[in-house]
Amino acid sequence: MNRVVFKINHISQILRNIGRILFPLFTFGTVAIFPQSYNEIITNIETRRIELASIYSFTNNKDSLISVAQEFLFDKIVNEIFPAWYNTKWDFNGTTTIPQKGKIACGYFVTTVLEHAGFKLPRVKWAQLASEAIILKLNKDVKKFRNRPVKEVIDYISNSGKGLYIVGLDIHVGFIVNDGEEISFVHSNYYKPEIGVMKESLEGKNPLADSKYRVIGKILHQTMIEKWLDGKSLE
């Protein structure tokens, strides 16, 4: 009997290790394999926020702590929260807060991701705003493109450096990720409602490439991080 228990435990450990190796799985139209539940991801973020907030309150090196928090949130959002949402179907009236269950509109995807990353904000109220208004709530320093080729947007993001951006379009909103190697568009895609949330190139047949108007703001900046640490509302 002990040998059976040992084998079961051994196999379980192997499966957990495989899960860690395979996570995150970035393939379009494929459900990712997760080593932890989505609730655990959110709980881990909050635990880390509290730890960093405690350090921030007494450290003299606040700039370094801000950088640590920025890197932490970028990693969690891009490598854990986004993949959990991939393949959650799009619907104009979609408001789900649970990945893979229900449907989600583009604005709700943006505000829900930020809320689950630990930011205090009126998720429903902001999700119903025009895309540019959402961005201006987060960063007044924006870049606008009118009737310009998408290549100019890619060049701007490339020159602006690694980071997470929100992009507002004619009738759509989503994230742009620059991870230092690749630039991608992450959004709840009304062009492909049965796939919904996905990661794709900025170029090609998608709302970002087709839009005549684009406004971009970089997030996870110092002011946002300070409010995240303090648990204060972004509103």
N, C-alpha and C positions, 0 to 999 in steps of 0.2 A: 504493500500500500504506500509506503514511504517513497518507493521508487517511482510510483505513478505520480504522486504529488510533485516530486522533484522534476520529472519530465514535463509536467504541465507548466510548472513555474518557469522552467528553462525555455519552453516554447513561447510562453507569454513574453519573456524578456526579449527573445529574438524578434517577435512581432513588433514590440515597442521600438526596438532599435531600427527595424526596417521602416517604421513609420517616421522616425526622426530623420532618416536618410532621405526619404521620399518627400518630406514636407519642406518647403512648399512646392506644390506641383502646378506649374504654370503652363497649361495647355488649354487652348480655346475649346470650349464645348466639352470639357472634361471636369468631373467633380474631383476636387482635391482630397487627398488623404490626410487627416489631421491627427496628431498625437495627443490632442487635448480637445475638449469641447469648446464651443464658442463662448459659453459662460465663463469657462476657465480663463480664456484669453482676456475677457473684460475684467475679471477679478484680478488677474495678474497685473494688468495695467494699473488698476486702482491701488493695489498694494505697493507697486513701485512708485506711483505718484506720491503716496503718503510718505514713503521712505525719503524720496528726493526733497519733498517739501520740508521735512524735518531738518535735513542737512542744510537746505537753502536758508532757513531761518537764522542760522548762526554762523555760516561760513563767510569768510572774507573774500573768497574767490568765487563770486556769484556768476561771473561770465563763464567760467569753466563748467559750473553746474548747469547753466542754461544750455550749453553745448551738449552736455551729457543727456539732458532731457530731450533736446531736439533729435539727437541720434536715436534715442530709445523710441520715441514716438514715430519717427519715420520708419524704423524697422518694423514696429508692431503693426502700423497701419498698412504698409506696403506688403509685408511678408506674411501677415497673419489675418488681419481683418479683411483686406481686399479678397484674398483667395477664398475665404469662408463664404463670401457673397457671390462669387462667380456662379453663373447659371441660375441666379434667382430671377424669375421672369419679370419683364417690364409690363406696367400698365399705367395709363395716365392717372388713374385714381389709386395706384398702389401705395400703401402706407406701412407695409409689414416691418416689424423690427427684428424678425427672425430669419436668418439666411436660409435659403432653400425652401422656405415655407411662405406661401402667399406671393404677392407681387409688389414691386416697388417702382415708383416714378423717379425720374432723374434727380429732382430737388430733394426728395426724401432720402435718396441714397446718400447724397452729400451730407445732409444734416445728421442722418443716423450714424454714419461712419464717425463723424466728429464727436457726437454724443457718446458713442461707445468707446472712443479713445479717451474719454474722461473730461471733455470740454462741457462746460455748462452753457446751454443755449436753448432758446425756444424752438425745439426741433420742428414742430408742425408749422408754426408761424413763419419761420424762415424758409421752410421748404416750399411754401406757397408764393414766395416773392419772385420777381423777375430775376433771372440769373445774375445780372450785373449788380442788383441790390444785395444779393447774398454775398457776393465777393466783397463789396464795399463795407459790409458789416465786419469783415475779417481783416481787410487791408485796404487802406485808402490809396496806397501807391500801386496803381495798376497800369498795365500796358494795353492799348487798344489797337486793333487792326481792322480797317475797313476796306473791303474789296481787295485784299492782298493775298498772294499765293500762300498756301500752307507752309511752304518751305521757309518763309520769313518767320513764321511762328516757331518752327523747329530750330532755326538759327538763334532766335531770341532765348528760347529755353536752354539751349546748349550753352550759350554765352552767360546765362544767368546762374549756371552751376547746379550742382546736385541739390535736390529738394523736392518738395511737394507743392503743387500749384492747383488752383481752381480756375477753370476756364468757363466763361459764360458765352453762349452762342445765340443765334437768332431766337431759337425757341428751345434751348437745351442747356444743361450744365453738367459738368463732370470734373474729374481730376486729371492732371497731367503729372506724370512721375518722371523725374530725371534721376536715375540711380547712379549716375556717373559713367555708365556704359551704354545704357539704352534709354530712349525717351518713349513713353507710351501713354495712351489715353485710356483711362479707366472710368467707366460710366455705365448707367443703366440704359441700354441701347434700344430706342424705340424703332430703329431700322430692323432690328432682329428681336422682337418682343418675346419669342419663345426661348431665346438665350438670355436676354436681359443683361444682367451685370456681366461685363467682360473687360478684358484688357486687349488693346489692339494698337496698331500703328496710327500715328496722327494722319498719315497719308492714306489714300484709298477711298473706298465708298463708305463714308461714315458722316455723322452730323458735323464733326469738327472740320473735316476737309471741305464739306459742301457749304458751310455757313458763310455768309457774306460779312458778318460782324463777329469779332472775337475780342473778349476782354479777359485779361489774365492777371491774377494776383497770387503772389507767393505766400504760403501760410507756414505755420510753425515758426514764425518770427518771434523775437524776444517778448513783445507785449503779450502775444498769445500764450507763450510758455509761462510767463509770470502769472497770468490768470489761471492757467491750468494747475500750476503748483499751489496757488492760494485757494483753489476751488471757487474762484469768482466767475460770475457770468460774463460772457463775451458781449452781451447786449449793452 
